Amino acid sequence: MTTTKKASSYIPKNPDFIECNIEKTLDVLGGKWAFLVIRELFGGTLRFGELQRRIPSVSPRALTSTLRHLEEHGVLEREVFPTVPVTVEYTLTPKGQDLHVICHEMKLWAARWT
């Protein structure tokens, strides 16, 4: 004969660690400028100066840092052309393009609630 515990008397254990995919996503995206950079690159390849003009509130240092971070995490690709001065273009990778749905949902949320 087996005994079963009543559902009302069951106390679940507290897990030591719960993996959070939202946290992983935020780690990949980095700082506050990432979504704005990604949003601009949805329209296609852009140069540093073009990104800076489209996001006027970002400093050159913050933009450089954001671009490097996103490149390191495979969200965008950086292509350098041997011109004088050097031309650098940024393009979203398939991983970066996949963020389009998230950005669209964030736009909808803001339109509803702000």
C-alpha positions as CSV (number, residue, x, y, z in Angstrom):
1,M,0.0,0.0,0.0
2,T,1.5,3.4,-1.0
3,T,0.7,6.6,0.7
4,T,0.3,9.8,-1.3
5,K,0.7,13.3,0.0
6,K,-2.1,15.7,-0.1
7,A,-1.6,18.5,-2.6
8,S,-2.3,21.1,0.1
9,S,0.5,19.7,2.3
10,Y,3.2,19.5,-0.4
11,I,6.0,22.1,0.0
12,P,8.2,22.4,-3.1
13,K,11.9,22.7,-2.7
14,N,13.6,26.0,-3.6
15,P,15.9,25.4,-6.6
16,D,19.4,26.7,-6.2
17,F,19.4,28.1,-9.8
18,I,16.8,28.8,-12.4
19,E,18.1,29.4,-15.9
20,C,16.5,32.5,-17.3
21,N,16.5,32.9,-21.1
22,I,15.4,36.6,-20.7
23,E,18.6,37.2,-18.8
24,K,20.6,35.5,-21.5
25,T,19.0,37.7,-24.1
26,L,19.7,40.8,-22.2
27,D,23.4,39.8,-21.7
28,V,23.7,39.3,-25.5
29,L,22.1,42.7,-26.3
30,G,24.1,44.6,-23.7
31,G,23.4,48.2,-22.8
32,K,20.6,50.6,-23.5
33,W,21.7,51.5,-27.0
34,A,21.5,48.0,-28.5
35,F,17.9,48.0,-29.4
36,L,18.2,51.4,-31.1
37,V,21.2,50.2,-33.2
38,I,19.4,47.0,-34.1
39,R,16.3,48.9,-35.0
40,E,18.2,51.1,-37.4
41,L,20.0,48.1,-39.0
42,F,16.7,46.4,-39.8
43,G,16.5,48.7,-42.8
44,G,19.8,47.4,-44.1
45,T,23.6,48.0,-43.9
46,L,24.8,51.3,-42.4
47,R,28.0,53.0,-41.7
48,F,29.1,54.4,-38.3
49,G,28.3,58.0,-39.2
50,E,24.8,57.0,-40.5
51,L,24.1,55.2,-37.3
52,Q,25.3,58.2,-35.3
53,R,23.0,60.6,-37.3
54,R,20.0,58.3,-36.8
55,I,20.6,58.0,-33.1
56,P,21.7,61.5,-32.2
57,S,21.6,61.0,-28.4
58,V,24.3,58.3,-28.4
59,S,27.9,59.3,-27.9
60,P,30.5,58.0,-30.3
61,R,32.1,56.1,-27.5
62,A,28.8,54.5,-26.5
63,L,28.0,53.6,-30.1
64,T,31.4,52.1,-30.6
65,S,31.1,50.0,-27.5
66,T,27.6,48.8,-28.4
67,L,28.7,47.9,-31.9
68,R,31.6,45.9,-30.6
69,H,29.5,44.1,-28.1
70,L,26.9,43.2,-30.7
71,E,29.6,42.0,-33.1
72,E,31.2,39.8,-30.4
73,H,27.9,38.2,-29.7
74,G,27.1,37.5,-33.4
75,V,24.2,40.0,-33.7
76,L,25.9,42.1,-36.4
77,E,28.8,41.9,-38.8
78,R,31.4,44.6,-39.4
79,E,32.9,44.9,-42.8
80,V,36.0,47.1,-43.3
81,F,36.9,48.5,-46.7
82,P,40.4,49.7,-47.4
83,T,39.6,53.3,-48.4
84,V,41.1,56.6,-47.1
85,P,39.6,57.1,-44.6
86,V,38.6,53.5,-43.8
87,T,35.0,52.7,-44.5
88,V,33.2,50.4,-42.0
89,E,29.7,49.0,-42.6
90,Y,27.5,47.2,-40.2
91,T,24.9,44.6,-41.1
92,L,22.6,42.4,-39.0
93,T,23.4,38.7,-39.0
94,P,20.5,36.2,-39.1
95,K,20.7,36.1,-35.3
96,G,20.2,39.9,-35.3
97,Q,17.4,39.8,-37.9
98,D,15.6,37.3,-35.6
99,L,15.2,40.1,-33.0
100,H,12.7,41.9,-35.3
101,V,9.8,40.1,-33.7
102,I,10.9,41.2,-30.2
103,C,11.4,44.8,-31.3
104,H,7.9,44.8,-33.0
105,E,6.3,43.5,-29.8
106,M,8.1,46.2,-27.7
107,K,6.7,48.8,-30.1
108,L,3.2,47.4,-29.6
109,W,3.6,47.3,-25.9
110,A,4.7,51.0,-25.8
111,A,1.9,52.0,-28.0
112,R,-0.6,50.4,-25.7
113,W,0.8,51.4,-22.4
114,T,2.7,54.7,-22.7
